[in-house]
Amino acid sequence: MLAQLFAVMAPVLAGASIGFGWIRLGYSYPTEFVTKLVFNVGTPALVLASLANADVDPGDFGMTLLATLLVLAGLALASLGVARLLNKSWRVILAPMMYPNTGNMGLPVSLYAFGHAGFTYAMTAWVANALIQFTVGMMMASRGNPWKALLKNPTLYSIALSLVFLLSGTPLPAWLGNTVHLLSGLTIPLMLITLGVSLASIQARNLSSGLIFTLCRVPIALGLSFGIAALLGLPPLAASALALQMSMPVAVYNYLFAQRARREPEYVASLVFCSTLLAFVYLPLELAFLLPS
């Protein structure tokens, strides 16, 4: 199990290390340009490539979608208390609290843990997370008119188009599928390298804060997931997939949002970094509990 988890997390650490080393070697890095490229080109392509051809039953999709949205709402409320504990503005803590890495880390781990049946539920949780992150999250990260920023967000249109293909059972045309798969390949590497660039400037006190944040967030996410799953009557496999997804480390996208909104991006990067490293410890313990005996 540890070997499988390392295989998933090694690319995250490797990508961040490249950005970290790049800055330490004295090279320049166009953070603003890369951030715009990821938001406006890479992310819409990644959403369309990942979601449009997924095999999800509409009924299961709806219930798991609702459960995920309720968990995200609970995490948003919990961020107020965590922000007070860490002596930070709730605006800084809200996004890292709400948006775990359900994509490039959560989906592979879910597939390994639960197989293709559980992967369907994990994919649905990722969809719900992405819908909120790239609508509400994008609006909060905007420094100008939030509605104007929302309407100009190409990821929102990509999600809507993906749901049309997903719920209608229509596959992407070959030309479109090939195109978005090609463009989506730039997204995760650039995100991770940009994260590493920020990690190069992190101070030690932020690392201790990241540890406290993770120790608060993971139990809250697990408690909310299992509580809401029981309330809605989700099957055990769906509940386990939901809990695993919502307790993933802080998503790299949160650093990019903080960078865009200029809300302590180096601090948010420390939360991403610490939660990712601590996942080596808590994910094996969590999977030992979630996996059927």
N, C-alpha and C positions, 0 to 999 in steps of 0.2 A: 504493500500500500504506500509506504514512504517513497519507494522508487517511482510509482505512478504519479504521486503528488509532485515529486521533484521534477518529473518530466514535464508537467504542466506549468510549474512555477519558474523553472530555469529560464525560459525565454523572457519572462518579466524581469528577472534580476539581470539577465544579460543585456537587454535593451537599455535599462536604466544605467547600467555600468558604463555603457558606451557614451551616453550623454554626460555622465559624471566625469569620466576620464577625458572627454573632449574638452570640457571647461578647465579641468586641472592642468591640461597640457597647454593652455593659453590660447586655444582657438576660439574664434567668435561663432555665435550661433544665432540665426535670425528667428527668435522665438515668436515674434508677432506674426511674421509671414507663415511659419509652420502652423501656428494655431489656426489662422484663417483657412489654410489649405485643408487641415484636418476637419474643421467644422463644416466647410462649404462643399468639399468634394469627397473626402475619404469616408466620413461618417454616413452620409446618405447612401453611398455605394455599398458600404458594409451592411447597413440595415436591409436594403433591398436584396442583396446577395444571400443574407442569412435567413431572412424571414419568408420571402415570397414562395419558396419551394418547400417549406416545412410541412410535415405531415401531422396536423393537429385536428382532433375532433371538435366541432363547434361547441358542443355542450361542455366538454371538459375545459375547453379554452375559456368559456364564459365564467365558470365557477372559479377556476384558478386565477383568472384575471381579476375578478372581484376580490378574492382573498389577498392577492398581492397588493392591490390598491389600498385595502384596509390596513395591511401591515405598514405600508409606506406612510399612511396618515398617522399611525401610532408612533412610528419613528420620528416623524416631524414634531409631534407633541413632546416626545422624550428628549429631543434635542435642546429644548429650553432648559431642562434640568442639567443636562450634560454641559451645556454652555456655561451655566452658573458654576458648576463644579470646576471647570477648567479656566474660569475667569476670562472668557472670550465672548465676543458678540454672537448672538444666535445666528446672525446672517453668515458668519464664518463656519459655524458648526453644522448648520442645517443640511447642506448638500452632502458632506461626507457621511452624515448620520443616515440620510435617506437612500443614497445611491451606492449599493455595493457592486462589486465587479462580477455581475451576473453573466457577462458575455464571454470574454476571452479566457477567463478562469473558471467561472461558474458552470458554463455549459460542458466543457471537457470533463471536469470532475464529476458532474451529474451523470454524464454518459457512462463513465467508468463505474460509478457507484450503483446506478439503478438500471442500466441498460436502456434500450430504445423506448420502452414503455414509460420509464421515469423521465427520460429525456424530453418527452412531449410536454410534461408538466413544467420542467425546468425552462424549456423554450418559451412557454406561456408566461412564466414569471419574468423572463428577460424582456418580453414584449411590453408588459405592463410597466416595468421599470423604465424602459426606453421612452414610452409614451409620456410619462410624467417628467422624466429628466429633460427631454427635449421640447417640452412645452412650458410647464411651470418653471423648471430649472433654467431654461434659456431666458425666460422673461425676467427672472430675478437676477441673472448675471448681466443683463443689459444695463448700460450706464445712461442710455437715452430713453426714448419712448418704448416701453416694453411691448406694446401691441405692434408697433412697427417692426421691432426686432423679431417678434414671433412670426409675423406674416412673411418676413424675408428669410426665415429659417428653412433651408432646403430639406433638412432631416424630417421635419414635420410632414412634408409632402411625400417623402420617401416612405415613411411609416404608413401613411394613408394608402399609397399605391400598393405597398406590400400586403396590407390587409385585404385589399380587393382580390389580389391573386391568391392569397392564402385561403380565404373563406369561400371563394368560388371554385377552388380546386384547379385553377388554370395555371399551367407552368409558364415561367418566363419565356418569351421568345429567345431563340438561341443567340441572336445578335445582342440582345439586351443582357442576357445572362452572362455571356462571355465578357461583355464590357464592364459590368459592375463587379464581377469577380476579379478582373484585372485591377480596377481602380481601388477596390476595397483592400487590396494587399498592402497599400502604403499606410493605412490608417494606424494599425496597432504598433508597428515599428516606430513611426514618427511620434506617437503618443508616449511610448516608453522612453525614447531618447530625450524627448522634451522634459519628461519627468526627471530623468537623470541630471539634466542641466540644472534643474531647480535643487535637486538633492545636494549638488556641489556647494550650495550656500546655506545649508541647514545648520543651525546651531544646536548644541547638545541638549539644551533645555527643551527644545521642541520634540526631541526623541522621547524624553520621559513623559511629556504630555501625550504623545502618540500612544505610548503604552497604556496610560490611564484611559484614554479614549477607547481603545480597543477592548480593554477589560470591561468597560461599561457597555459598549455597543453590542458585542456578540451575545451576551445573555439576554439583553432586551430584545434583540431580533429573534432569537430562538423562542423566547416566551410568547411574543406576539404572534409568531408564525403558528405555533402549535395551538395557542388559544383560539385564534381566528379560524384555523382549520377545523377544530372541534366544533366551534359555533356554527360553521357552515356545513358540517357533515362531509368534509372532503375525505376520500379514501386514504388509507395510510400511506400509500406510495406518493400520492399528491402532496400530503402533508409533509412527508420527509423531504421531497424535492423542493418544496417551498421553503422549508426551514434551512436547508443547505444553501439555497440561492441567496436568501436574505441575510445570512450570516457570513457571506463572502467578504474578503477584504475590501477596503474603500476603493472605488473605481478610479482609474487614472483620469477619466474625464473630469472628475471633480477638481483636479489641479488645473485643467484647461479652463474650466468655468471660473475658478478663482483668478487665474491669470487674466482672463477677459474682463472680469468685473473689478480687478485690482483689489481683491479682498484677501490679503495675506497669503499669496500663492505659495511662498516657501513653507509657511506653517501647514497649509493643507497638504503639501507634498510630503511633509513629515508624517502626517496621518496615513497617507497612502503607503509610504515606505514601512512604517512600523507595523501596520495591520497586515501587510503582505508577508513580512518576515515572521510575525507571530502565527500566521496561518500554518506554518510548518509544524507548530505545536498543537494548535487547537483543532485543525481539520481532521487529523487522524483520530483524535479522541471523539470528535463529533461523529465521524463516519462509523466508528466502532459501535456507537449507540444507535445510529440510524439504519445501518444495514441489517437485513433480516438474518437471524441466526441459523 
